[in-house]
Amino acid sequence: MYSAEMSHVTSVRETSEASVSLTVSEISITESVDHIDLEKLKEEIKNIADKQKRKDAYQKYMHLLHTASSSNTKALSKAERREKQEAQRECKQSKDREKPLIPKPSSAKASPPTREGKPQTSGQMGNKSTSAASPGKISLNVNGAIYQCGLWMKAYKIIGSNARVRATLLALKHWLRELTASSTDEKIFSHENFAATNKLLSSQLSYLEDCRKKSTGMGNAIRLLKELSFRISQERIGESTAYARLAEFTDLFRSEKIDFAVEKISDYGARRIHENDLIATFGHSESISGAIRRAAQTKCFTVIIIDTPPLFEGRILLRELQDIPNIKIRYSLMSSITSSLNDASKVFIGTSAVLSNGDVLSRAGTAMVTTVAAHFHIPVVAFGETYKFTQAVWIGSLTNNELYQSADDVRSYMYDLTPVRMLDVIMTEYGPLPPCNVCTLIRDKSDVN
């Protein structure tokens, strides 16, 4: 009986002209598939007490269901299918035309950023947040100069602590000038309006923070600018005078804390280079570049540039030194660091931040360079302006680090922490400083401020 019934089902599937009607006990041939109530038959199968019979009946029911669906599909002619597709396409286009042109307001939760080869930041240890500031999602009150500065930082067209602080201060100065010119309130910097002005400043800085996490030097410069703004709000001075003082601060910070400091550090660093020395450097630093160029005026020596992805900042230093006489240059990657440092006389490293305990935060790979240098008993000299010094002490390099994400989804940390025991001296604008005396210099600078 079962084989006979299954042969009937097979013949129906091949011809698609007859159909099968399933009852509780058997399957029989009927005139048309359309006359079968599939849902009713399914319920009857569930009521079969015998387990084996229920299983057999369900298999026959599935064959019947497939036969019915295939026959309906084949019943449509080619013209009918084309007409159906055109109707569906027209319906979709009409729905698109009915959509409003004004975008919906964004929800409280920000959508995850797209992968565009941009950095991600990590706030505290292990907590990683993506630094994505999409140009379409910025606030309307972001100044044009601030907006452009943020885009350049996000695209890594501005790299290096000194360059980023210069760009930030210039953008803030431009914003202050436009704020003063467009304001109808003559007391915009007064005590009564300090909260509103400070809120506007915070919105500009928040955009920069979204583009890329601010460095320690940027944080110190912004903190001093806010302190000056607060002191100005306590005084009864005019709007133009207040702007002049804030603009003067941005100019003085760039000229004294950065440019003058780089010149002094370059001078002190050049004295550390002797005739026929072999100086190894990692990445790029303005102070190190200045020290090498200044020493090359009177001495002949060799420079080993050690570089590493993803930014390859050593190539910047290579371009700056390639046309200078009296210098022989070697360029190598981190993979050959052991052979590169084997005969080095000194190792020069840059700094992004100097902690109060003497540890140095610098570009990722610096800790490895100093470790190999310590293995070969090579003195390590760190170059850092004092505006990068901070009273903080970080546990490991994950604290306040930054995560770089390239276009091919390769992620790497931007900085690492070099322990104080790996350093011999820190070169500042005040002269060579033992790493153990960093906290003393920070305390003295705080007292002066």
One Martini backbone bead per residue (centre of mass of N, CA, C, O) as a GRO file, in nm:
protein
  449
    1MET     BB    1   0.059   0.061  -0.023
    2TYR     BB    2   0.297   0.266   0.018
    3SER     BB    3   0.428   0.233  -0.267
    4ALA     BB    4   0.181   0.313  -0.428
    5GLU     BB    5   0.141   0.591  -0.313
    6MET     BB    6   0.429   0.703  -0.386
    7SER     BB    7   0.392   0.669  -0.694
    8HIS     BB    8   0.166   0.874  -0.713
    9VAL     BB    9   0.330   1.117  -0.612
   10THR     BB   10   0.549   1.108  -0.834
   11SER     BB   11   0.357   1.148  -1.074
   12VAL     BB   12   0.254   1.423  -0.982
   13ARG     BB   13   0.533   1.574  -0.983
   14GLU     BB   14   0.579   1.532  -1.293
   15THR     BB   15   0.300   1.651  -1.411
   16SER     BB   16   0.124   1.871  -1.236
   17GLU     BB   17  -0.204   1.776  -1.263
   18ALA     BB   18  -0.223   1.621  -1.019
   19SER     BB   19  -0.343   1.517  -0.689
   20VAL     BB   20  -0.325   1.493  -0.331
   21SER     BB   21  -0.520   1.334  -0.075
   22LEU     BB   22  -0.508   1.359   0.274
   23THR     BB   23  -0.559   1.123   0.512
   24VAL     BB   24  -0.538   0.937   0.792
   25SER     BB   25  -0.498   0.646   0.617
   26GLU     BB   26  -0.464   0.790   0.321
   27ILE     BB   27  -0.364   0.824  -0.032
   28SER     BB   28  -0.523   1.004  -0.300
   29ILE     BB   29  -0.647   1.071  -0.602
   30THR     BB   30  -0.716   1.383  -0.752
   31GLU     BB   31  -0.805   1.639  -0.958
   32SER     BB   32  -0.686   1.880  -0.760
   33VAL     BB   33  -0.475   2.068  -0.569
   34ASP     BB   34  -0.667   2.311  -0.486
   35HIS     BB   35  -0.875   2.111  -0.313
   36ILE     BB   36  -0.666   2.109  -0.087
   37ASP     BB   37  -0.645   2.104   0.271
   38LEU     BB   38  -0.355   2.137   0.433
   39GLU     BB   39  -0.425   2.226   0.722
   40LYS     BB   40  -0.626   1.999   0.784
   41LEU     BB   41  -0.429   1.763   0.735
   42LYS     BB   42  -0.227   1.842   0.953
   43GLU     BB   43  -0.424   1.804   1.192
   44GLU     BB   44  -0.481   1.500   1.139
   45ILE     BB   45  -0.192   1.402   1.188
   46LYS     BB   46  -0.178   1.484   1.493
   47ASN     BB   47  -0.419   1.261   1.569
   48ILE     BB   48  -0.233   1.033   1.543
   49ALA     BB   49  -0.136   0.777   1.750
   50ASP     BB   50   0.053   0.643   1.573
   51LYS     BB   51   0.383   0.704   1.517
   52GLN     BB   52   0.448   0.571   1.240
   53LYS     BB   53   0.199   0.678   1.087
   54ARG     BB   54   0.258   0.978   1.137
   55LYS     BB   55   0.529   0.978   0.987
   56ASP     BB   56   0.428   0.882   0.709
   57ALA     BB   57   0.214   1.104   0.669
   58TYR     BB   58   0.415   1.346   0.679
   59GLN     BB   59   0.580   1.271   0.431
   60LYS     BB   60   0.341   1.290   0.232
   61TYR     BB   61   0.272   1.585   0.297
   62MET     BB   62   0.543   1.709   0.193
   63HIS     BB   63   0.510   1.617  -0.098
   64LEU     BB   64   0.245   1.769  -0.146
   65LEU     BB   65   0.352   2.055  -0.084
   66HIS     BB   66   0.565   2.059  -0.309
   67THR     BB   67   0.368   2.014  -0.545
   68ALA     BB   68   0.195   2.266  -0.505
   69SER     BB   69   0.425   2.482  -0.530
   70SER     BB   70   0.535   2.397  -0.813
   71SER     BB   71   0.268   2.431  -0.972
   72ASN     BB   72   0.234   2.737  -0.915
   73THR     BB   73   0.499   2.826  -1.047
   74LYS     BB   74   0.446   2.700  -1.337
   75ALA     BB   75   0.176   2.849  -1.401
   76LEU     BB   76   0.346   3.080  -1.459
   77SER     BB   77   0.417   3.290  -1.685
   78LYS     BB   78   0.640   3.499  -1.824
   79ALA     BB   79   0.457   3.750  -1.829
   80GLU     BB   80   0.354   3.732  -1.537
   81ARG     BB   81   0.629   3.760  -1.398
   82ARG     BB   82   0.697   4.036  -1.516
   83GLU     BB   83   0.449   4.184  -1.404
   84LYS     BB   84   0.515   4.128  -1.105
   85GLN     BB   85   0.792   4.272  -1.096
   86GLU     BB   86   0.691   4.554  -1.181
   87ALA     BB   87   0.499   4.592  -0.943
   88GLN     BB   88   0.714   4.575  -0.721
   89ARG     BB   89   0.890   4.811  -0.823
   90GLU     BB   90   0.671   5.033  -0.811
   91CYS     BB   91   0.614   5.006  -0.508
   92LYS     BB   92   0.900   5.080  -0.410
   93GLN     BB   93   0.917   5.365  -0.543
   94SER     BB   94   0.672   5.487  -0.395
   95LYS     BB   95   0.795   5.461  -0.110
   96ASP     BB   96   1.045   5.641  -0.162
   97ARG     BB   97   0.879   5.903  -0.231
   98GLU     BB   98   0.735   5.912   0.064
   99LYS     BB   99   0.986   5.989   0.189
  100PRO     BB  100   1.144   6.197   0.383
  101LEU     BB  101   1.403   6.440   0.356
  102ILE     BB  102   1.418   6.461   0.653
  103PRO     BB  103   1.602   6.363   0.895
  104LYS     BB  104   1.624   6.183   1.159
  105PRO     BB  105   1.675   6.191   1.472
  106SER     BB  106   1.905   6.109   1.680
  107SER     BB  107   1.980   5.902   1.906
  108ALA     BB  108   2.134   5.847   2.203
  109LYS     BB  109   2.263   5.621   2.049
  110ALA     BB  110   2.542   5.567   1.891
  111SER     BB  111   2.658   5.471   1.612
  112PRO     BB  112   2.873   5.287   1.468
  113PRO     BB  113   3.150   5.320   1.308
  114THR     BB  114   3.320   5.332   1.035
  115ARG     BB  115   3.564   5.185   0.833
  116GLU     BB  116   3.856   5.430   0.774
  117GLY     BB  117   4.136   5.428   0.919
  118LYS     BB  118   4.094   5.493   1.230
  119PRO     BB  119   4.110   5.585   1.532
  120GLN     BB  120   4.122   5.447   1.860
  121THR     BB  121   4.021   5.472   2.195
  122SER     BB  122   4.145   5.447   2.538
  123GLY     BB  123   4.078   5.525   2.840
  124GLN     BB  124   4.090   5.299   3.022
  125MET     BB  125   4.161   4.999   3.115
  126GLY     BB  126   4.017   4.816   2.845
  127ASN     BB  127   3.866   5.073   2.745
  128LYS     BB  128   3.704   5.104   2.430
  129SER     BB  129   3.685   5.381   2.207
  130THR     BB  130   3.566   5.529   1.931
  131SER     BB  131   3.715   5.770   1.709
  132ALA     BB  132   3.422   5.907   1.571
  133ALA     BB  133   3.385   6.191   1.339
  134SER     BB  134   3.139   6.264   1.158
  135PRO     BB  135   3.064   6.523   0.950
  136GLY     BB  136   2.739   6.465   0.969
  137LYS     BB  137   2.744   6.475   1.318
  138ILE     BB  138   2.798   6.753   1.378
  139SER     BB  139   2.781   7.036   1.515
  140LEU     BB  140   2.678   7.356   1.415
  141ASN     BB  141   2.894   7.514   1.628
  142VAL     BB  142   3.136   7.440   1.463
  143ASN     BB  143   3.413   7.553   1.364
  144GLY     BB  144   3.592   7.560   1.077
  145ALA     BB  145   3.878   7.532   1.198
  146ILE     BB  146   3.811   7.297   1.387
  147TYR     BB  147   3.709   7.105   1.170
  148GLN     BB  148   3.972   7.090   1.003
  149CYS     BB  149   4.158   6.999   1.230
  150GLY     BB  150   4.010   6.732   1.289
  151LEU     BB  151   4.043   6.604   1.009
  152TRP     BB  152   4.354   6.602   1.003
  153MET     BB  153   4.390   6.427   1.254
  154LYS     BB  154   4.221   6.185   1.158
  155ALA     BB  155   4.411   6.159   0.884
  156TYR     BB  156   4.718   6.216   0.963
  157LYS     BB  157   4.828   6.515   0.876
  158ILE     BB  158   4.856   6.551   1.192
  159ILE     BB  159   5.158   6.486   1.363
  160GLY     BB  160   5.243   6.520   1.667
  161SER     BB  161   5.243   6.704   1.944
  162ASN     BB  162   5.330   6.986   1.845
  163ALA     BB  163   5.145   7.004   1.594
  164ARG     BB  164   4.874   6.969   1.745
  165VAL     BB  165   4.896   7.215   1.932
  166ARG     BB  166   4.924   7.431   1.721
  167ALA     BB  167   4.657   7.373   1.571
  168THR     BB  168   4.468   7.413   1.812
  169LEU     BB  169   4.543   7.709   1.884
  170LEU     BB  170   4.476   7.831   1.608
  171ALA     BB  171   4.177   7.745   1.605
  172LEU     BB  172   4.096   7.888   1.870
  173LYS     BB  173   4.169   8.171   1.779
  174HIS     BB  174   3.970   8.180   1.544
  175TRP     BB  175   3.718   8.135   1.718
  176LEU     BB  176   3.748   8.385   1.901
  177ARG     BB  177   3.730   8.593   1.675
  178GLU     BB  178   3.446   8.513   1.571
  179LEU     BB  179   3.299   8.539   1.841
  180THR     BB  180   3.356   8.844   1.878
  181ALA     BB  181   3.236   8.946   1.600
  182SER     BB  182   2.935   8.796   1.632
  183SER     BB  183   2.878   8.930   1.892
  184THR     BB  184   2.623   9.123   2.081
  185ASP     BB  185   2.784   9.082   2.342
  186GLU     BB  186   3.002   9.272   2.547
  187LYS     BB  187   2.995   9.019   2.786
  188ILE     BB  188   3.111   8.727   2.703
  189PHE     BB  189   3.364   8.731   2.934
  190SER     BB  190   3.199   8.735   3.170
  191HIS     BB  191   3.071   8.608   3.457
  192GLU     BB  192   2.776   8.566   3.351
  193ASN     BB  193   2.897   8.424   3.061
  194PHE     BB  194   3.093   8.188   3.128
  195ALA     BB  195   2.921   7.932   3.095
  196ALA     BB  196   2.849   7.972   2.795
  197THR     BB  197   3.139   7.995   2.686
  198ASN     BB  198   3.241   7.724   2.801
  199LYS     BB  199   3.040   7.554   2.637
  200LEU     BB  200   3.146   7.630   2.360
  201LEU     BB  201   3.433   7.528   2.406
  202SER     BB  202   3.355   7.232   2.465
  203SER     BB  203   3.237   7.173   2.183
  204GLN     BB  204   3.502   7.205   2.029
  205LEU     BB  205   3.669   6.993   2.196
  206SER     BB  206   3.483   6.749   2.146
  207TYR     BB  207   3.539   6.723   1.848
  208LEU     BB  208   3.842   6.671   1.871
  209GLU     BB  209   3.804   6.419   2.052
  210ASP     BB  210   3.647   6.255   1.835
  211CYS     BB  211   3.868   6.244   1.624
  212ARG     BB  212   4.100   6.267   1.861
  213LYS     BB  213   4.286   6.204   2.109
  214LYS     BB  214   4.426   6.383   2.337
  215SER     BB  215   4.704   6.500   2.447
  216THR     BB  216   4.891   6.606   2.704
  217GLY     BB  217   4.965   6.881   2.581
  218MET     BB  218   4.677   6.964   2.508
  219GLY     BB  219   4.562   6.951   2.795
  220ASN     BB  220   4.747   7.170   2.917
  221ALA     BB  221   4.670   7.403   2.727
  222ILE     BB  222   4.363   7.401   2.781
  223ARG     BB  223   4.376   7.445   3.085
  224LEU     BB  224   4.514   7.726   3.073
  225LEU     BB  225   4.294   7.863   2.903
  226LYS     BB  226   4.063   7.826   3.110
  227GLU     BB  227   4.195   7.976   3.343
  228LEU     BB  228   4.215   8.248   3.198
  229SER     BB  229   3.911   8.278   3.140
  230PHE     BB  230   3.829   8.289   3.437
  231ARG     BB  231   3.995   8.540   3.519
  232ILE     BB  232   3.860   8.731   3.317
  233SER     BB  233   3.566   8.702   3.434
  234GLN     BB  234   3.655   8.861   3.710
  235GLU     BB  235   3.689   9.097   3.526
  236ARG     BB  236   3.656   9.448   3.412
  237ILE     BB  237   3.648   9.395   3.080
  238GLY     BB  238   3.664   9.402   2.762
  239GLU     BB  239   3.623   9.222   2.481
  240SER     BB  240   3.887   9.296   2.329
  241THR     BB  241   4.077   9.245   2.570
  242ALA     BB  242   4.008   8.949   2.616
  243TYR     BB  243   4.089   8.847   2.338
  244ALA     BB  244   4.383   8.948   2.345
  245ARG     BB  245   4.471   8.764   2.581
  246LEU     BB  246   4.400   8.491   2.453
  247ALA     BB  247   4.567   8.525   2.194
  248GLU     BB  248   4.836   8.568   2.341
  249PHE     BB  249   4.850   8.291   2.469
  250THR     BB  250   4.866   8.120   2.208
  251ASP     BB  251   5.129   8.253   2.108
  252LEU     BB  252   5.312   8.204   2.358
  253PHE     BB  253   5.292   7.900   2.369
  254ARG     BB  254   5.413   7.845   2.090
  255SER     BB  255   5.683   8.009   2.126
  256GLU     BB  256   5.779   7.902   2.417
  257LYS     BB  257   5.680   7.593   2.470
  258ILE     BB  258   5.785   7.507   2.174
  259ASP     BB  259   5.989   7.660   1.993
  260PHE     BB  260   6.197   7.737   2.211
  261ALA     BB  261   6.225   7.451   2.328
  262VAL     BB  262   6.334   7.316   2.072
  263GLU     BB  263   6.590   7.487   2.049
  264LYS     BB  264   6.716   7.415   2.324
  265ILE     BB  265   6.715   7.107   2.293
  266SER     BB  266   6.887   7.101   2.038
  267ASP     BB  267   7.136   7.223   2.170
  268TYR     BB  268   7.176   7.007   2.392
  269GLY     BB  269   7.179   6.759   2.198
  270ALA     BB  270   7.432   6.839   2.023
  271ARG     BB  271   7.637   6.798   2.266
  272ARG     BB  272   7.594   6.471   2.260
  273ILE     BB  273   7.743   6.488   1.990
  274HIS     BB  274   8.003   6.321   1.830
  275GLU     BB  275   8.259   6.221   1.669
  276ASN     BB  276   8.164   5.932   1.503
  277ASP     BB  277   7.892   5.878   1.573
  278LEU     BB  278   7.608   5.648   1.657
  279ILE     BB  279   7.280   5.742   1.597
  280ALA     BB  280   6.978   5.637   1.739
  281THR     BB  281   6.642   5.631   1.613
  282PHE     BB  282   6.279   5.687   1.669
  283GLY     BB  283   6.115   5.808   1.441
  284HIS     BB  284   5.980   6.139   1.526
  285SER     BB  285   6.152   6.457   1.613
  286GLU     BB  286   6.213   6.784   1.641
  287SER     BB  287   6.451   6.784   1.842
  288ILE     BB  288   6.623   6.567   1.705
  289SER     BB  289   6.645   6.701   1.431
  290GLY     BB  290   6.780   6.961   1.539
  291ALA     BB  291   7.030   6.829   1.670
  292ILE     BB  292   7.146   6.698   1.413
  293ARG     BB  293   7.167   6.955   1.236
  294ARG     BB  294   7.351   7.110   1.433
  295ALA     BB  295   7.586   6.898   1.455
  296ALA     BB  296   7.649   6.890   1.135
  297GLN     BB  297   7.812   7.165   1.119
  298THR     BB  298   8.086   7.020   1.293
  299LYS     BB  299   8.007   6.709   1.235
  300CYS     BB  300   8.071   6.356   1.197
  301PHE     BB  301   7.805   6.115   1.139
  302THR     BB  302   7.566   5.860   1.232
  303VAL     BB  303   7.229   5.758   1.132
  304ILE     BB  304   6.971   5.561   1.285
  305ILE     BB  305   6.661   5.464   1.144
  306ILE     BB  306   6.381   5.357   1.317
  307ASP     BB  307   6.099   5.171   1.202
  308THR     BB  308   5.726   5.162   1.191
  309PRO     BB  309   5.429   5.060   1.185
  310PRO     BB  310   5.184   5.258   1.029
  311LEU     BB  311   5.332   5.557   0.988
  312PHE     BB  312   5.634   5.599   0.929
  313GLU     BB  313   5.803   5.849   1.071
  314GLY     BB  314   6.102   5.804   0.979
  315ARG     BB  315   6.064   5.931   0.691
  316ILE     BB  316   6.061   6.221   0.782
  317LEU     BB  317   6.353   6.228   0.888
  318LEU     BB  318   6.484   6.137   0.625
  319ARG     BB  319   6.401   6.389   0.456
  320GLU     BB  320   6.544   6.602   0.649
  321LEU     BB  321   6.855   6.453   0.622
  322GLN     BB  322   6.946   6.376   0.319
  323ASP     BB  323   7.085   6.686   0.249
  324ILE     BB  324   7.294   6.662   0.474
  325PRO     BB  325   7.595   6.707   0.562
  326ASN     BB  326   7.795   6.477   0.755
  327ILE     BB  327   7.573   6.244   0.696
  328LYS     BB  328   7.489   5.916   0.778
  329ILE     BB  329   7.233   5.690   0.662
  330ARG     BB  330   7.011   5.462   0.829
  331TYR     BB  331   6.753   5.225   0.735
  332SER     BB  332   6.518   5.058   0.959
  333LEU     BB  333   6.345   4.811   1.099
  334MET     BB  334   6.230   4.644   1.375
  335SER     BB  335   6.328   4.355   1.282
  336SER     BB  336   6.650   4.488   1.287
  337ILE     BB  337   6.739   4.602   1.576
  338THR     BB  338   6.981   4.436   1.675
  339SER     BB  339   7.179   4.507   1.437
  340SER     BB  340   7.149   4.821   1.457
  341LEU     BB  341   7.242   4.846   1.783
  342ASN     BB  342   7.521   4.708   1.820
  343ASP     BB  343   7.702   5.000   1.735
  344ALA     BB  344   7.583   5.209   1.912
  345SER     BB  345   7.616   5.505   2.109
  346LYS     BB  346   7.315   5.622   2.087
  347VAL     BB  347   6.974   5.693   2.207
  348PHE     BB  348   6.698   5.857   2.055
  349ILE     BB  349   6.394   5.991   2.202
  350GLY     BB  350   6.072   6.061   2.214
  351THR     BB  351   5.778   6.247   2.342
  352SER     BB  352   5.437   6.268   2.475
  353ALA     BB  353   5.502   6.187   2.784
  354VAL     BB  354   5.579   6.282   3.131
  355LEU     BB  355   5.599   6.142   3.423
  356SER     BB  356   5.649   6.179   3.765
  357ASN     BB  357   5.828   5.893   3.769
  358GLY     BB  358   5.978   5.905   3.457
  359ASP     BB  359   5.801   5.804   3.262
  360VAL     BB  360   5.750   5.724   2.905
  361LEU     BB  361   5.542   5.843   2.649
  362SER     BB  362   5.535   5.676   2.333
  363ARG     BB  363   5.579   5.535   2.059
  364ALA     BB  364   5.526   5.243   1.942
  365GLY     BB  365   5.851   5.077   2.026
  366THR     BB  366   6.027   5.222   2.238
  367ALA     BB  367   6.057   5.000   2.452
  368MET     BB  368   6.218   4.808   2.268
  369VAL     BB  369   6.457   4.991   2.210
  370THR     BB  370   6.546   5.032   2.511
  371THR     BB  371   6.588   4.732   2.575
  372VAL     BB  372   6.814   4.681   2.369
  373ALA     BB  373   6.999   4.906   2.475
  374ALA     BB  374   7.035   4.783   2.759
  375HIS     BB  375   7.167   4.519   2.660
  376PHE     BB  376   7.414   4.702   2.519
  377HIS     BB  377   7.478   4.958   2.692
  378ILE     BB  378   7.300   5.207   2.588
  379PRO     BB  379   7.237   5.523   2.590
  380VAL     BB  380   6.939   5.709   2.687
  381VAL     BB  381   6.767   5.983   2.520
  382ALA     BB  382   6.519   6.211   2.613
  383PHE     BB  383   6.284   6.420   2.434
  384GLY     BB  384   6.123   6.697   2.626
  385GLU     BB  385   5.885   6.906   2.686
  386THR     BB  386   5.740   7.045   2.974
  387TYR     BB  387   5.436   7.051   2.870
  388LYS     BB  388   5.432   6.717   2.886
  389PHE     BB  389   5.411   6.720   3.175
  390THR     BB  390   5.287   6.504   3.445
  391GLN     BB  391   5.132   6.400   3.753
  392ALA     BB  392   5.083   6.139   3.648
  393VAL     BB  393   5.024   5.776   3.701
  394TRP     BB  394   5.070   5.487   3.510
  395ILE     BB  395   4.939   5.158   3.453
  396GLY     BB  396   5.065   5.119   3.199
  397SER     BB  397   4.989   5.156   2.839
  398LEU     BB  398   4.662   5.147   2.839
  399THR     BB  399   4.653   5.413   2.960
  400ASN     BB  400   4.561   5.650   2.749
  401ASN     BB  401   4.535   5.519   2.486
  402GLU     BB  402   4.565   5.437   2.129
  403LEU     BB  403   4.371   5.316   1.850
  404TYR     BB  404   4.468   5.186   1.548
  405GLN     BB  405   4.281   5.184   1.230
  406SER     BB  406   4.293   5.046   0.943
  407ALA     BB  407   4.164   4.971   0.633
  408ASP     BB  408   4.238   4.645   0.693
  409ASP     BB  409   4.176   4.594   1.008
  410VAL     BB  410   4.434   4.695   1.162
  411ARG     BB  411   4.536   4.685   1.498
  412SER     BB  412   4.702   4.944   1.703
  413TYR     BB  413   4.901   5.084   1.918
  414MET     BB  414   5.045   5.408   1.964
  415TYR     BB  415   5.154   5.345   2.259
  416ASP     BB  416   5.417   5.340   2.510
  417LEU     BB  417   5.590   5.242   2.813
  418THR     BB  418   5.881   5.376   2.957
  419PRO     BB  419   6.087   5.309   3.186
  420VAL     BB  420   6.304   5.476   3.392
  421ARG     BB  421   6.540   5.256   3.387
  422MET     BB  422   6.596   5.309   3.062
  423LEU     BB  423   6.699   5.591   3.146
  424ASP     BB  424   6.945   5.859   3.162
  425VAL     BB  425   6.802   6.114   3.012
  426ILE     BB  426   6.629   6.436   3.005
  427MET     BB  427   6.560   6.664   2.753
  428THR     BB  428   6.534   7.010   2.814
  429GLU     BB  429   6.505   7.358   2.823
  430TYR     BB  430   6.676   7.337   3.111
  431GLY     BB  431   6.810   7.070   3.048
  432PRO     BB  432   6.943   6.818   3.188
  433LEU     BB  433   6.744   6.538   3.328
  434PRO     BB  434   6.683   6.341   3.567
  435PRO     BB  435   6.430   6.116   3.599
  436CYS     BB  436   6.403   6.146   3.923
  437ASN     BB  437   6.339   6.486   3.882
  438VAL     BB  438   6.052   6.535   3.766
  439CYS     BB  439   5.877   6.602   4.017
  440THR     BB  440   6.031   6.862   4.088
  441LEU     BB  441   5.968   7.021   3.829
  442ILE     BB  442   5.662   7.010   3.853
  443ARG     BB  443   5.643   7.158   4.126
  444ASP     BB  444   5.784   7.421   4.039
  445LYS     BB  445   5.585   7.494   3.809
  446SER     BB  446   5.333   7.511   3.991
  447ASP     BB  447   5.434   7.743   4.171
  448VAL     BB  448   5.467   7.952   3.944
  449ASN     BB  449   5.162   7.932   3.839
   0.00000   0.00000   0.00000
